[in-house]
Amino acid sequence: MKAMLRLTIALLLVSSVTACGFLGGIIADDDEGPKPAPLVNFDAELKIKTVWSTGVGDGVGEKYIKLVPAVDEGKVFIADVNGQVMALNRETGKSIWRVKLREPVSGGVGVGFGYLFLGTKDGKVIALNQTDGSRAWQANLSSEILSVPKTNGNIVVVQTLDEKIYGLDQASGEQRWFYESILPALTLRGSSSPIVSGNVVVVGLANGKVVALDSASGRAAWEKRLSVPRGRSELERMTDVDGDLLLQGDMVYATSFQGKTSAIELNTARVRWQKEISSFLGPDEGFGNLYVVDTDDEIYALDQKTGDNVWKQSDLNHRQITAPTTFGNYLVVGDFEGYVHFMSQVDGHFVARKKIDGDGIRSTMVARKDMLYIYGNSGKIVALKVNLK
């Protein structure tokens, strides 16, 4: 409970759709809460080169929205909260097309098979053509969409804030199936983005469960609870699976708030291992490790096969860091002051640091080949490369 209370709740919203509460953005440096760790000094081992940088409208806004860049077919796709969508050349940052939607964007960007998928504050899914940004179709769903829509080329899977999962026909947007879970009385403001792999969909839910669905019918193949709610109050009993899930081979890795980090076999639903690490951010993997950021902003490297601790980095405590991203030999996170921190995947020591956006960074960074793409809160998107000194 003490660890949870350090996550001072900044905003409590009442949903007009469900009459349930959603806990929003988290304060890390108010008068009563913990103070962000000061930046530590270290000898830089890398040169960080800015390849290109450009602005994207109004960025991610002030609410707890984490729009992420998407890379596909040599382009970077990005959207801002007010509906501006851009396609940029991946190598140069040059604008290929730009469109302005009438709807505020809250979830995305999802890409694949020639389409671009966005979720809106009022519960719409909008599909755009990747070539020119023209609108292919629109579907009206039940509530706000904060996750990234995902596709397997046939079905687009969307998770809404009121805990409903929709399977939409990729070509038309027509609803093919629907799955609903009971929403707890109190949840974090957010949704994990679904995994869509072949004929399997895996989703994380606010009740602390991970569920596998058939992509064609939406029927549940299995469900697994990551942790059992504990405590007397609704606040103490929150166990959201809010961070994005990670599929690596036949293993699903998932984190939960006030719960556990787990490795689940995709085909059997057997839990391979669990670790008492609470997180509302998704993990990443590399060098045989699973990387997890906990609710105090400590970074753990866990052995992917066993869950054993490999190393822990505690020098970024309470700096509101992003979900971890592996990039070459390095692990990177952003923070509330707009710094990007580069660490060795071997032992977690710092190798470089670069400030990107004075308004901070909330969105998960995206690594493709030799380039790292960072979307700052103010709307700046930057492409970086690294060189040894």
C-alpha positions as CSV (number, residue, x, y, z in Angstrom):
1,M,0.0,0.0,0.0
2,K,2.8,2.4,0.8
3,A,4.4,1.9,-2.6
4,M,1.0,2.6,-4.2
5,L,0.4,5.7,-2.3
6,R,3.7,7.2,-3.6
7,L,1.8,7.3,-7.0
8,T,-0.2,10.3,-6.0
9,I,-3.4,10.4,-8.0
10,A,-3.7,13.5,-10.0
11,L,-7.1,13.2,-11.6
12,L,-10.2,11.1,-10.9
13,L,-12.7,11.1,-13.8
14,V,-16.2,9.7,-13.9
15,S,-17.1,8.1,-17.2
16,S,-20.5,9.1,-18.6
17,V,-20.7,5.8,-20.4
18,T,-20.0,3.4,-17.5
19,A,-20.4,5.6,-14.4
20,C,-17.1,4.1,-13.2
21,G,-14.0,6.0,-12.1
22,F,-10.8,6.2,-14.1
23,L,-7.5,7.3,-12.5
24,G,-5.6,9.6,-14.7
25,G,-2.1,11.2,-15.0
26,I,0.2,10.6,-12.0
27,I,2.0,13.3,-10.1
28,A,5.7,12.6,-9.3
29,D,6.8,15.9,-7.8
30,D,4.1,17.5,-5.8
31,D,4.7,18.8,-2.2
32,E,3.7,15.5,-0.6
33,G,4.9,13.0,-3.2
34,P,8.4,11.7,-3.9
35,K,10.9,14.0,-5.6
36,P,12.3,13.0,-9.0
37,A,15.9,11.7,-8.7
38,P,18.5,14.2,-9.9
39,L,20.4,13.4,-13.0
40,V,23.6,11.5,-12.2
41,N,27.0,12.3,-13.8
42,F,28.7,9.6,-16.0
43,D,31.2,9.3,-18.8
44,A,29.4,9.2,-22.1
45,E,30.3,6.2,-24.3
46,L,28.2,7.2,-27.3
47,K,27.7,10.1,-29.6
48,I,24.0,10.7,-30.2
49,K,23.3,12.2,-33.7
50,T,20.0,14.0,-34.5
51,V,19.3,12.8,-38.1
52,W,16.1,14.9,-38.5
53,S,13.5,16.7,-36.4
54,T,10.1,18.1,-37.2
55,G,6.9,19.4,-35.5
56,V,3.6,17.6,-35.4
57,G,0.8,20.1,-34.4
58,D,-0.1,20.0,-30.7
59,G,1.6,16.8,-29.7
60,V,0.1,14.5,-27.1
61,G,-1.7,17.2,-25.1
62,E,-1.9,17.5,-21.3
63,K,-4.1,14.5,-20.5
64,Y,-2.5,11.1,-20.0
65,I,-2.4,10.1,-23.7
66,K,0.5,8.3,-25.2
67,L,0.3,8.5,-29.0
68,V,3.1,6.6,-30.5
69,P,4.9,6.8,-33.9
70,A,4.5,3.9,-36.3
71,V,7.0,2.9,-39.0
72,D,5.9,1.0,-42.1
73,E,7.0,0.8,-45.7
74,G,9.8,3.4,-45.3
75,K,7.5,5.9,-43.7
76,V,6.9,7.2,-40.1
77,F,3.2,7.9,-39.3
78,I,2.3,10.2,-36.4
79,A,-0.8,12.0,-35.1
80,D,-1.5,14.8,-32.6
81,V,-4.4,15.0,-30.1
82,N,-6.3,17.4,-32.3
83,G,-6.4,15.2,-35.3
84,Q,-3.5,16.2,-37.4
85,V,-1.9,13.1,-39.1
86,M,1.4,13.1,-41.0
87,A,3.4,10.6,-43.0
88,L,7.1,11.3,-43.1
89,N,10.0,9.8,-44.9
90,R,11.7,7.5,-42.5
91,E,15.3,8.5,-43.5
92,T,14.9,12.2,-44.0
93,G,11.8,13.3,-42.1
94,K,10.5,15.0,-45.2
95,S,6.7,15.3,-45.2
96,I,4.9,13.0,-47.7
97,W,1.4,13.9,-46.8
98,R,-0.6,15.7,-44.0
99,V,-4.3,15.5,-43.3
100,K,-6.4,17.1,-40.6
101,L,-9.2,15.0,-39.1
102,R,-12.3,16.6,-37.6
103,E,-12.0,14.3,-34.6
104,P,-9.5,14.6,-31.7
105,V,-7.2,11.5,-31.7
106,S,-6.6,9.6,-28.4
107,G,-5.4,6.2,-29.6
108,G,-2.8,5.1,-32.2
109,V,-1.0,5.0,-34.5
110,G,-1.7,1.5,-35.8
111,V,-0.4,0.5,-39.2
112,G,-0.3,-2.5,-41.5
113,F,-1.3,-3.9,-44.9
114,G,-1.6,-0.5,-46.5
115,Y,-3.7,1.1,-43.8
116,L,-3.3,3.5,-40.9
117,F,-5.6,3.1,-37.9
118,L,-6.5,5.8,-35.3
119,G,-8.9,5.9,-32.3
120,T,-10.7,9.0,-31.2
121,K,-11.9,10.5,-27.9
122,D,-15.6,9.9,-28.9
123,G,-15.1,6.2,-29.7
124,K,-14.5,6.2,-33.5
125,V,-11.9,4.1,-35.3
126,I,-10.7,5.8,-38.5
127,A,-8.8,3.9,-41.2
128,L,-6.7,6.0,-43.6
129,N,-4.9,4.8,-46.7
130,Q,-1.1,4.9,-46.2
131,T,-0.4,6.2,-49.7
132,D,-2.1,9.6,-49.4
133,G,-4.0,9.8,-46.0
134,S,-7.4,9.5,-47.6
135,R,-10.1,8.1,-45.4
136,A,-11.0,4.5,-46.1
137,W,-13.7,3.9,-43.5
138,Q,-14.9,4.9,-40.1
139,A,-16.5,2.7,-37.3
140,N,-18.4,4.0,-34.3
141,L,-17.6,2.1,-31.1
142,S,-18.8,2.4,-27.5
143,S,-16.3,4.8,-25.8
144,E,-12.9,6.5,-25.9
145,I,-10.0,4.6,-27.4
146,L,-6.6,5.0,-25.7
147,S,-4.9,1.9,-27.1
148,V,-3.4,1.3,-30.6
149,P,-5.6,-0.6,-33.0
150,K,-3.9,-3.7,-34.4
151,T,-4.5,-5.8,-37.5
152,N,-3.5,-9.2,-39.0
153,G,-4.5,-8.1,-42.5
154,N,-8.1,-9.4,-42.1
155,I,-9.4,-8.2,-38.7
156,V,-8.6,-4.9,-37.0
157,V,-8.8,-5.4,-33.2
158,V,-9.7,-2.4,-31.0
159,Q,-9.9,-2.1,-27.2
160,T,-12.1,0.7,-25.8
161,L,-11.8,2.4,-22.4
162,D,-15.0,0.7,-21.2
163,E,-13.4,-2.7,-21.5
164,K,-14.9,-3.9,-24.8
165,I,-12.9,-5.6,-27.5
166,Y,-14.0,-5.2,-31.2
167,G,-13.0,-7.2,-34.2
168,L,-13.6,-5.1,-37.3
169,D,-13.3,-6.1,-41.0
170,Q,-10.1,-4.5,-42.3
171,A,-11.5,-3.7,-45.7
172,S,-14.8,-2.1,-44.6
173,G,-14.7,-1.5,-40.8
174,E,-17.8,-3.6,-40.4
175,Q,-18.0,-5.3,-36.9
176,R,-17.3,-9.0,-37.1
177,W,-17.3,-9.8,-33.4
178,F,-17.4,-8.3,-29.9
179,Y,-16.0,-9.3,-26.5
180,E,-16.9,-7.7,-23.3
181,S,-15.3,-7.8,-19.8
182,I,-16.7,-6.5,-16.6
183,L,-15.0,-3.2,-15.7
184,P,-13.9,-2.7,-12.1
185,A,-15.3,0.2,-10.1
186,L,-11.9,2.0,-10.3
187,T,-9.2,1.7,-12.9
188,L,-6.2,3.5,-14.3
189,R,-6.9,5.7,-17.2
190,G,-5.6,3.7,-20.1
191,S,-5.7,0.4,-22.0
192,S,-3.1,-2.0,-23.1
193,S,-2.8,-2.4,-26.9
194,P,-3.9,-5.9,-28.1
195,I,-1.5,-8.4,-29.7
196,V,-2.8,-9.8,-33.0
197,S,-0.7,-12.7,-34.4
198,G,-2.2,-14.9,-37.0
199,N,-5.4,-16.3,-35.7
200,V,-4.8,-15.3,-32.1
201,V,-5.6,-12.0,-30.3
202,V,-4.3,-11.4,-26.8
203,V,-5.6,-8.6,-24.7
204,G,-4.9,-7.2,-21.2
205,L,-7.8,-6.2,-19.0
206,A,-8.4,-3.8,-16.2
207,N,-9.5,-6.7,-13.9
208,G,-6.0,-8.0,-13.9
209,K,-6.6,-10.7,-16.5
210,V,-4.9,-11.6,-19.8
211,V,-7.3,-13.2,-22.4
212,A,-6.6,-15.0,-25.7
213,L,-9.3,-14.8,-28.3
214,D,-9.8,-16.4,-31.7
215,S,-9.2,-13.6,-34.3
216,A,-12.0,-14.8,-36.6
217,S,-14.8,-15.3,-34.1
218,G,-13.7,-13.4,-30.9
219,R,-14.3,-16.5,-28.8
220,A,-12.1,-16.8,-25.7
221,A,-9.5,-19.6,-25.9
222,W,-8.2,-19.0,-22.4
223,E,-7.9,-16.4,-19.7
224,K,-5.3,-16.0,-17.0
225,R,-5.4,-13.7,-13.9
226,L,-2.0,-12.1,-13.2
227,S,-2.8,-11.2,-9.6
228,V,-5.7,-11.3,-7.1
229,P,-7.0,-7.9,-5.9
230,R,-6.0,-7.3,-2.3
231,G,-7.1,-4.7,0.3
232,R,-10.4,-3.2,1.5
233,S,-10.7,-0.2,-0.7
234,E,-11.2,-0.1,-4.5
235,L,-7.9,1.9,-4.7
236,E,-6.0,-0.9,-3.1
237,R,-7.7,-3.6,-5.2
238,M,-6.7,-2.1,-8.6
239,T,-4.8,-4.6,-10.7
240,D,-5.0,-3.2,-14.2
241,V,-3.1,-4.8,-17.1
242,D,-2.5,-1.3,-18.6
243,G,0.9,-1.6,-20.3
244,D,1.2,-3.1,-23.8
245,L,1.7,-6.9,-24.0
246,L,4.8,-8.3,-25.6
247,L,4.8,-11.5,-27.7
248,Q,8.2,-13.1,-28.1
249,G,8.1,-16.5,-29.8
250,D,5.4,-18.6,-28.0
251,M,5.6,-16.5,-24.8
252,V,3.4,-13.6,-23.8
253,Y,4.9,-11.1,-21.3
254,A,2.6,-8.9,-19.3
255,T,2.7,-6.5,-16.4
256,S,0.0,-5.4,-14.0
257,F,-0.5,-2.5,-11.6
258,Q,-0.1,-3.6,-8.0
259,G,0.3,-7.1,-9.3
260,K,2.9,-9.2,-11.0
261,T,5.0,-9.3,-14.2
262,S,4.3,-12.6,-15.9
263,A,5.5,-14.9,-18.7
264,I,2.6,-16.9,-20.1
265,E,2.8,-19.7,-22.7
266,L,0.6,-18.6,-25.7
267,N,-0.6,-22.1,-26.7
268,T,-1.2,-23.6,-23.2
269,A,-1.9,-20.5,-21.0
270,R,0.6,-22.0,-18.5
271,V,2.4,-19.4,-16.4
272,R,6.1,-20.0,-16.9
273,W,7.1,-17.5,-14.2
274,Q,5.9,-14.5,-12.2
275,K,7.7,-11.7,-10.4
276,E,6.4,-9.3,-7.8
277,I,6.9,-6.2,-9.9
278,S,4.1,-3.7,-10.3
279,S,3.9,-1.7,-13.5
280,F,1.5,0.2,-15.8
281,L,4.0,0.2,-18.7
282,G,4.6,-2.5,-21.2
283,P,7.9,-4.4,-21.3
284,D,10.5,-4.9,-24.0
285,E,13.1,-7.6,-24.6
286,G,16.7,-8.1,-25.8
287,F,19.9,-10.0,-25.0
288,G,17.7,-12.7,-23.4
289,N,16.3,-10.2,-20.9
290,L,12.9,-8.8,-20.3
291,Y,13.0,-5.1,-19.3
292,V,10.3,-3.7,-17.0
293,V,9.8,-0.2,-15.5
294,D,8.0,-0.4,-12.1
295,T,5.7,2.2,-10.5
296,D,8.7,3.8,-8.8
297,D,10.5,4.1,-12.1
298,E,13.1,1.5,-11.3
299,I,14.2,-0.5,-14.3
300,Y,14.5,-4.3,-14.0
301,A,16.3,-6.7,-16.4
302,L,14.8,-10.2,-15.8
303,D,15.9,-13.4,-17.4
304,Q,13.3,-14.2,-20.0
305,K,13.3,-17.9,-19.3
306,T,13.3,-17.9,-15.5
307,G,12.3,-14.4,-14.4
308,D,15.5,-14.1,-12.3
309,N,17.0,-10.7,-11.7
310,V,19.8,-9.8,-14.0
311,W,20.3,-6.2,-13.0
312,K,18.3,-3.2,-11.7
313,Q,18.8,0.6,-12.5
314,S,17.5,2.9,-9.7
315,D,19.0,6.2,-10.7
316,L,15.8,7.4,-12.6
317,N,13.4,7.0,-9.7
318,H,10.2,9.1,-9.9
319,R,11.3,10.7,-13.2
320,Q,8.0,9.6,-14.9
321,I,9.9,7.5,-17.4
322,T,8.5,5.9,-20.5
323,A,8.1,2.3,-21.3
324,P,11.5,0.8,-22.2
325,T,12.7,0.3,-25.8
326,T,15.6,-1.8,-26.9
327,F,17.8,-0.1,-29.6
328,G,20.8,-2.1,-30.8
329,N,22.9,-2.9,-27.8
330,Y,21.1,-0.4,-25.7
331,L,18.0,0.2,-23.6
332,V,16.4,3.6,-23.8
333,V,13.7,5.5,-21.9
334,G,12.5,9.1,-21.9
335,D,11.5,11.2,-18.9
336,F,9.3,14.1,-17.7
337,E,12.0,16.7,-18.5
338,G,12.5,15.4,-22.1
339,Y,15.7,13.6,-21.6
340,V,16.4,10.3,-23.4
341,H,18.6,7.9,-21.4
342,F,20.7,5.3,-23.0
343,M,21.8,2.2,-20.9
344,S,23.8,-0.9,-21.6
345,Q,21.6,-4.0,-22.0
346,V,24.4,-6.0,-20.3
347,D,24.4,-4.3,-16.9
348,G,22.2,-1.2,-17.1
349,H,24.9,1.4,-16.7
350,F,24.3,4.8,-18.5
351,V,26.2,5.2,-21.8
352,A,24.6,8.4,-23.1
353,R,21.9,11.1,-22.5
354,K,20.2,13.6,-24.8
355,K,17.5,16.2,-24.2
356,I,14.8,16.1,-26.8
357,D,11.7,18.1,-25.7
358,G,11.4,20.5,-22.8
359,D,7.7,19.5,-22.3
360,G,8.8,15.9,-21.6
361,I,8.3,12.5,-23.2
362,R,5.4,10.1,-22.4
363,S,5.2,8.1,-25.6
364,T,7.0,4.9,-26.1
365,M,10.0,5.3,-28.4
366,V,10.2,3.2,-31.6
367,A,13.4,1.6,-32.9
368,R,13.7,0.5,-36.5
369,K,17.1,-0.7,-37.8
370,D,19.6,2.0,-37.0
371,M,17.2,4.7,-36.2
372,L,15.3,5.7,-33.0
373,Y,12.1,7.7,-33.2
374,I,11.0,9.9,-30.3
375,Y,7.7,11.8,-30.1
376,G,7.9,14.5,-27.5
377,N,4.9,15.9,-25.6
378,S,5.0,19.3,-27.4
379,G,4.7,17.6,-30.8
380,K,8.4,17.4,-31.8
381,I,9.4,14.1,-33.4
382,V,13.1,13.3,-33.6
383,A,15.1,10.6,-35.4
384,L,18.4,9.7,-33.7
385,K,21.4,7.5,-34.5
386,V,24.2,6.5,-32.2
387,N,27.9,6.2,-32.9
388,L,30.7,5.0,-30.6
389,K,33.0,7.7,-29.4
